Amino acid sequence: MKKTLFAAALFAATAVGATLSLGSPAFAAPVNYKIDPAHTAVAFIVNHVGFSNVIGRFNTVGGDISFDKDAVEKSTVSVTIDTTSVDTNHAKRDDHLRSPDFFNAKEFPKMTFKSTKIEKTGEKTGKLHGDLTMLGVTKPVVLDVTFNKDGVSPASKLETAGFSARGTVKRTEFGMKYGAPAIGDDIQLLIEIEAVKS
């Protein structure tokens, strides 16, 4: 009888150990990624005096993502955007956007976003809360995020994770008041990110 009980206890301990070693979701660690600038786009849409919507982007973006697929609320995001890289496919307008009227890129060459909280809203969706700093002003921003996929990219052969994010910010809240409201105050954000495991 004692031998039977000992064997059962040994089997149970071995089974638990095997489960832990295989990576039970409750014990899965976050994976650290670096944003891949070649496959990342941070774009914006702004209304131009009611006639059209101008689409622009920032060509230089970097940052880090710590992603826990099994406990997304434990994930973190940190992004830095080079404001001098603003690009609307029109050189004169881009120079104006870099001026003190808009991004004042000489004094504030960087714009940053740092996550503060993540809420899971669906199997692959969530709300990413964070602090956006622009023109030296920091305001809370919420982005709707979709986790697209993770795995080995057939192109780079590297462990990759992909995300899409959408949101809106009011530029005047950061002190960017030039032309408002004729030039739209609400700025739509369209963000597509691929990040490579570090």
ChimeraX attribute file (.defattr): number of C-alpha atoms within 10 A of each C-alpha:
attribute: neighborCount
match mode: 1-to-1
recipient: residues
	/A:1	6
	/A:2	7
	/A:3	8
	/A:4	9
	/A:5	10
	/A:6	11
	/A:7	12
	/A:8	12
	/A:9	12
	/A:10	11
	/A:11	12
	/A:12	12
	/A:13	12
	/A:14	12
	/A:15	12
	/A:16	11
	/A:17	11
	/A:18	12
	/A:19	12
	/A:20	14
	/A:21	10
	/A:22	11
	/A:23	11
	/A:24	12
	/A:25	13
	/A:26	9
	/A:27	12
	/A:28	14
	/A:29	16
	/A:30	17
	/A:31	14
	/A:32	17
	/A:33	20
	/A:34	19
	/A:35	23
	/A:36	20
	/A:37	16
	/A:38	12
	/A:39	11
	/A:40	21
	/A:41	19
	/A:42	19
	/A:43	20
	/A:44	20
	/A:45	19
	/A:46	18
	/A:47	18
	/A:48	15
	/A:49	13
	/A:50	11
	/A:51	7
	/A:52	10
	/A:53	14
	/A:54	14
	/A:55	15
	/A:56	18
	/A:57	19
	/A:58	18
	/A:59	18
	/A:60	17
	/A:61	22
	/A:62	16
	/A:63	18
	/A:64	20
	/A:65	22
	/A:66	19
	/A:67	20
	/A:68	17
	/A:69	17
	/A:70	15
	/A:71	16
	/A:72	18
	/A:73	17
	/A:74	15
	/A:75	20
	/A:76	20
	/A:77	20
	/A:78	18
	/A:79	17
	/A:80	17
	/A:81	20
	/A:82	17
	/A:83	25
	/A:84	21
	/A:85	17
	/A:86	22
	/A:87	19
	/A:88	18
	/A:89	12
	/A:90	9
	/A:91	10
	/A:92	9
	/A:93	13
	/A:94	16
	/A:95	14
	/A:96	13
	/A:97	19
	/A:98	21
	/A:99	15
	/A:100	15
	/A:101	13
	/A:102	17
	/A:103	23
	/A:104	18
	/A:105	20
	/A:106	12
	/A:107	12
	/A:108	17
	/A:109	16
	/A:110	19
	/A:111	20
	/A:112	20
	/A:113	21
	/A:114	20
	/A:115	19
	/A:116	17
	/A:117	17
	/A:118	21
	/A:119	15
	/A:120	14
	/A:121	12
	/A:122	9
	/A:123	8
	/A:124	14
	/A:125	18
	/A:126	19
	/A:127	20
	/A:128	25
	/A:129	19
	/A:130	22
	/A:131	18
	/A:132	21
	/A:133	19
	/A:134	23
	/A:135	19
	/A:136	13
	/A:137	12
	/A:138	16
	/A:139	13
	/A:140	14
	/A:141	19
	/A:142	20
	/A:143	20
	/A:144	16
	/A:145	22
	/A:146	20
	/A:147	16
	/A:148	14
	/A:149	12
	/A:150	16
	/A:151	13
	/A:152	14
	/A:153	13
	/A:154	9
	/A:155	6
	/A:156	9
	/A:157	9
	/A:158	14
	/A:159	15
	/A:160	21
	/A:161	24
	/A:162	19
	/A:163	18
	/A:164	18
	/A:165	20
	/A:166	18
	/A:167	17
	/A:168	17
	/A:169	18
	/A:170	15
	/A:171	17
	/A:172	14
	/A:173	13
	/A:174	17
	/A:175	15
	/A:176	18
	/A:177	16
	/A:178	15
	/A:179	13
	/A:180	14
	/A:181	14
	/A:182	11
	/A:183	16
	/A:184	22
	/A:185	20
	/A:186	16
	/A:187	16
	/A:188	18
	/A:189	19
	/A:190	17
	/A:191	18
	/A:192	17
	/A:193	20
	/A:194	22
	/A:195	25
	/A:196	21
	/A:197	20
	/A:198	14
